[in-house]
Amino acid sequence: MGSAEVVSQVDARGLVCPMPTIRLGQAIRKVEIGQLVEVWTDDPGSKENMTAWCKNTGHELVEHSGDDTAFVYVVKRSR
């Protein structure tokens, strides 16, 4: 992932929309531009929500992974 590193982790497991993205928003304001925030969630709607949140806020969804019950997103602060 180049020079960027995950500097903040958000455990949003057990929370449903919109809480994972709200927690992400709180965390991303505390990191420097270019740094990464990792979000863990078990909300099945999180992929659409994270993609839309990144598009609407101007941050970059760097990667996502998971199975049917747990999801991990890495978001880069872009502004």
C-alpha positions in Angstrom: 0.0 0.0 0.0 2.9 2.4 -0.5 3.8 4.8 2.2 0.3 5.1 3.6 -0.4 3.1 6.8 -3.4 2.4 8.9 -3.2 4.8 11.8 -6.7 4.4 13.2 -9.1 1.5 13.6 -12.8 1.7 14.1 -14.6 -1.4 15.6 -18.2 -0.9 14.4 -19.3 -4.5 14.8 -22.8 -4.7 16.3 -23.7 -1.3 14.9 -26.0 -0.8 11.9 -26.3 2.0 9.4 -25.6 4.8 9.7 -23.4 4.3 12.8 -20.4 2.6 11.0 -20.0 5.6 8.7 -20.6 8.1 11.5 -17.8 6.4 13.5 -15.6 6.5 10.4 -16.3 10.2 10.0 -15.3 10.9 13.5 -12.1 8.9 13.1 -11.0 10.3 9.8 -11.1 13.9 11.1 -8.4 12.9 13.6 -5.9 11.6 11.1 -3.7 13.4 8.7 -4.4 13.7 5.0 -3.1 10.6 3.2 -3.4 8.4 6.3 -5.7 5.3 6.5 -8.5 4.4 8.7 -9.6 0.8 9.0 -13.3 0.0 9.8 -14.6 -3.4 11.0 -18.3 -4.0 10.8 -20.8 -6.8 10.5 -23.5 -4.6 8.9 -24.5 -6.4 5.6 -25.4 -3.0 4.0 -22.0 -1.5 4.8 -20.5 -2.0 1.3 -23.0 0.3 -0.3 -22.9 2.7 2.6 -19.1 2.9 2.7 -18.9 3.4 -1.0 -21.5 6.2 -1.0 -19.9 7.8 2.1 -16.5 7.9 0.4 -18.0 9.3 -2.8 -20.0 12.0 -0.9 -17.1 13.1 1.4 -14.3 12.9 -1.1 -12.3 10.3 0.7 -10.9 7.1 -1.0 -12.0 3.6 -0.3 -8.6 1.9 -0.7 -9.7 -1.7 -0.1 -12.4 -3.8 1.4 -12.7 -7.5 2.3 -14.9 -9.8 4.2 -17.3 -12.7 4.0 -21.0 -12.8 4.7 -20.7 -11.9 8.4 -17.7 -9.6 8.8 -16.4 -6.8 6.6 -13.2 -4.7 6.7 -12.8 -1.4 4.9 -9.7 0.8 4.6 -10.3 4.4 3.8 -7.7 7.0 2.9 -8.3 10.6 4.1 -8.1 12.6 0.9 -8.9 16.1 2.2 
